[in-house]
Amino acid sequence: MTRTAFLGTCFALLLTVSPIFAEPHSDWQSWRGPSSRGSIEKGKFPVKFDANTHAWRSELPGKGCSTPITQNGKIYVTAPVDGNDALLCFDASGKEQWRTVFGKEDPGKHRNGSGSNASPVTDGQTVFVYFKSGTLAAVDLNGKLRWQTNLVELYGKDTLFWDHGTSPVLTEKYVVMTRMHQGESWLAAFEKLTGKLVWKVARNYETPVECDHGYTTPLVIRYEGKEALLVWGAEHITIQETADGRTMWSCGDFNPEANKLWPAIATPVIVDDMVVVAYGRNDRGIPRLHGVRLSGSGDVTKTNHAWKRDDVGTFVPTPLVHRNRVILVGDQGEVSCINPKTGETIWSDQFPKHRTKFYASPLVAGDRLYAPREDGVVFVADISNDKFQLVATNDMGESVIASPIPFGDTVLLRGEKHLFCVGGEK
């Protein structure tokens, strides 16, 4: 192949599928940050900190497990206030600026869950929130309510065995929510400005018990030159066109043995033309990790599975992408760096073993891996130069289920009772 032809092929591939990347900046506008990778490559971030050694700590009004987001130096986080769902705004010093209160909360039922599990998302003009109660709302950056609706009242309660986990996502025109559970599953788009329903499409698959339950968040991508949503759940990946919800592409066969009680919890990650999907029950020693090529159209189940692992994976924590490699933190603290093209392990290690598990999704900031354990211990590891070195074990003194995020040269940690901004030794 000539050099010109080779470059042309590469360019065509980039046009076929790519995450929608944000311009490099310090804002962290959604749960997994720019391009949904859960990482930021540049910067020097803190190593040692704890519940009493931090830049600041602000008390939260109630228990929530959602991850904060940031926009132009402001921090937005959901939490219950006096039994009601609410969105809070803090400034860069940790001082609360305002709170917008919605309807009555549904507090959830899992010991590590809450009614505020879904993370907010912003387009820089409006903050969009969703709660287990069904409230979907839009609030401007000064805390003024723009619109509010309730998806439980409109479409019925979810039948999820555990608490709701899916966060809203933003396309160019719409805010999108999905519900995957036993019963009528769907994907729906609402106008950002008014909350008016634009389209709602069914997404139903027959699966073994609980395998149709999904807690994942869709990924906004471009596929074949069109804005699209990649959705994982009910043992299928689908790509839906954002204009009308039409299914452009689908891939199944992630549980050929028909195992029961395998909900989809970890959201996939995309590297170039490969989507990496963690499935199975890593928490019970039955991991699965799949690599699927994002190409073609229609049902690609028989052609697009590129590789599969049954010895590495994660059940709850979503993987991240760092320097085009996939980093997984397992439920018991296993850590793996995977080549997304081949599925091969580049390196692996283990955080100190403990009876408690990892529920938060990890963050890489610079070359430092941040991994909170459910008891509030936050591990920091250096993963530069293709190696793993544990450099700090930091006890925040309260449960941490939300994912850490970068904030300038600090890291934000949402605990059960406090929002922490940690700086300290770098």
Secondary structure as the mmCIF struct_conf table of DSSP 4:
data_model
#
loop_
_struct_conf.conf_type_id
_struct_conf.id
_struct_conf.beg_label_comp_id
_struct_conf.beg_label_asym_id
_struct_conf.beg_label_seq_id
_struct_conf.end_label_comp_id
_struct_conf.end_label_asym_id
_struct_conf.end_label_seq_id
HELX_RH_AL_P HELX_RH_AL_P1 ARG A 3 THR A 16
STRN STRN1 VAL A 17 PRO A 19
HELX_LH_PP_P HELX_LH_PP_P1 PHE A 21 GLU A 23
BEND BEND1 PRO A 24 PRO A 24
BEND BEND2 SER A 26 SER A 26
STRN STRN2 TRP A 28 TRP A 28
BEND BEND3 SER A 30 SER A 30
TURN_TY1_P TURN_TY1_P1 TRP A 31 ARG A 32
HELX_RH_3T_P HELX_RH_3T_P1 PRO A 34 SER A 36
BEND BEND4 GLY A 38 GLY A 38
STRN STRN3 SER A 39 ILE A 40
BEND BEND5 LYS A 42 GLY A 43
STRN STRN4 LYS A 48 LYS A 48
STRN STRN5 ASP A 50 ASP A 50
TURN_TY1_P TURN_TY1_P2 ALA A 51 ASN A 52
STRN STRN6 THR A 53 THR A 53
BEND BEND6 HIS A 54 ALA A 55
STRN STRN7 TRP A 56 GLU A 59
BEND BEND7 PRO A 61 GLY A 62
HELX_LH_PP_P HELX_LH_PP_P2 SER A 66 PRO A 68
STRN STRN8 ILE A 69 GLN A 71
TURN_TY1_P TURN_TY1_P3 ASN A 72 GLY A 73
STRN STRN9 LYS A 74 VAL A 81
TURN_TY1_P TURN_TY1_P4 ASP A 82 GLY A 83
STRN STRN10 ASN A 84 PHE A 90
TURN_TY1_P TURN_TY1_P5 ALA A 92 SER A 93
BEND BEND8 GLY A 94 GLY A 94
STRN STRN11 GLU A 96 LYS A 104
BEND BEND9 LYS A 109 HIS A 110
TURN_TY1_P TURN_TY1_P6 ARG A 111 ASN A 112
BEND BEND10 GLY A 115 GLY A 115
BEND BEND11 ALA A 118 ALA A 118
HELX_LH_PP_P HELX_LH_PP_P3 SER A 119 PRO A 120
STRN STRN12 VAL A 121 THR A 122
BEND BEND12 GLY A 124 GLN A 125
STRN STRN13 THR A 126 TYR A 130
TURN_TY1_P TURN_TY1_P7 LYS A 132 SER A 133
BEND BEND13 GLY A 134 GLY A 134
STRN STRN14 THR A 135 ASP A 140
TURN_TY1_P TURN_TY1_P8 LEU A 141 ASN A 142
BEND BEND14 GLY A 143 GLY A 143
STRN STRN15 LEU A 145 ASN A 150
HELX_RH_AL_P HELX_RH_AL_P2 LEU A 151 TYR A 155
BEND BEND15 PHE A 161 TRP A 162
HELX_LH_PP_P HELX_LH_PP_P4 THR A 166 PRO A 168
STRN STRN16 VAL A 169 LEU A 170
BEND BEND16 GLU A 172 LYS A 173
STRN STRN17 TYR A 174 ARG A 179
STRN STRN18 MET A 180 MET A 180
BEND BEND17 HIS A 181 GLY A 183
STRN STRN19 TRP A 186 GLU A 191
TURN_TY1_P TURN_TY1_P9 LYS A 192 THR A 194
STRN STRN20 LEU A 197 ALA A 202
BEND BEND18 PRO A 208 PRO A 208
TURN_TY1_P TURN_TY1_P10 VAL A 209 ASP A 212
STRN STRN21 GLY A 214 GLY A 214
STRN STRN22 LEU A 219 TYR A 223
TURN_TY1_P TURN_TY1_P11 GLU A 224 GLY A 225
STRN STRN23 LYS A 226 GLY A 233
TURN_TY1_P TURN_TY1_P12 ALA A 234 GLU A 235
STRN STRN24 HIS A 236 GLU A 241
TURN_TY1_P TURN_TY1_P13 THR A 242 ASP A 244
STRN STRN25 THR A 247 CYS A 251
BEND BEND19 PHE A 254 PHE A 254
TURN_TY1_P TURN_TY1_P14 PRO A 256 GLU A 257
BEND BEND20 LYS A 260 LEU A 261
STRN STRN26 ALA A 264 ALA A 264
BEND BEND21 ALA A 266 ALA A 266
HELX_LH_PP_P HELX_LH_PP_P5 THR A 267 PRO A 268
STRN STRN27 VAL A 269 VAL A 271
TURN_TY1_P TURN_TY1_P15 ASP A 272 ASP A 273
STRN STRN28 MET A 274 ARG A 281
HELX_RH_3T_P HELX_RH_3T_P2 ASN A 282 ARG A 284
TURN_TY1_P TURN_TY1_P16 GLY A 285 GLY A 285
STRN STRN29 ILE A 286 ARG A 293
BEND BEND22 GLY A 296 SER A 297
STRN STRN30 GLY A 298 ASP A 299
TURN_TY1_P TURN_TY1_P17 THR A 301 THR A 303
STRN STRN31 HIS A 305 ARG A 309
BEND BEND23 ASP A 310 ASP A 311
BEND BEND24 PHE A 315 PRO A 317
HELX_LH_PP_P HELX_LH_PP_P6 THR A 318 PRO A 319
STRN STRN32 LEU A 320 HIS A 322
TURN_TY1_P TURN_TY1_P18 ARG A 323 ASN A 324
STRN STRN33 ARG A 325 VAL A 329
TURN_TY1_P TURN_TY1_P19 ASP A 331 GLN A 332
BEND BEND25 GLY A 333 GLY A 333
STRN STRN34 GLU A 334 ILE A 338
TURN_TY1_P TURN_TY1_P20 PRO A 340 THR A 342
STRN STRN35 THR A 345 GLN A 350
HELX_LH_PP_P HELX_LH_PP_P7 PHE A 351 LYS A 353
BEND BEND26 ARG A 355 THR A 356
BEND BEND27 ALA A 360 ALA A 360
HELX_LH_PP_P HELX_LH_PP_P8 SER A 361 PRO A 362
STRN STRN36 LEU A 363 ALA A 365
TURN_TY1_P TURN_TY1_P21 GLY A 366 ASP A 367
STRN STRN37 ARG A 368 PRO A 372
TURN_TY1_P TURN_TY1_P22 GLU A 374 ASP A 375
BEND BEND28 GLY A 376 GLY A 376
STRN STRN38 VAL A 377 ASP A 382
HELX_RH_3T_P HELX_RH_3T_P3 SER A 384 ASP A 386
STRN STRN39 GLN A 389 ASP A 395
BEND BEND29 GLY A 397 GLU A 398
BEND BEND30 ALA A 402 ALA A 402
HELX_LH_PP_P HELX_LH_PP_P9 SER A 403 PRO A 404
STRN STRN40 ILE A 405 PHE A 407
TURN_TY1_P TURN_TY1_P23 GLY A 408 ASP A 409
STRN STRN41 THR A 410 ARG A 414
BEND BEND31 GLU A 416 LYS A 417
STRN STRN42 HIS A 418 VAL A 422
STRN STRN43 GLU A 425 GLU A 425
#
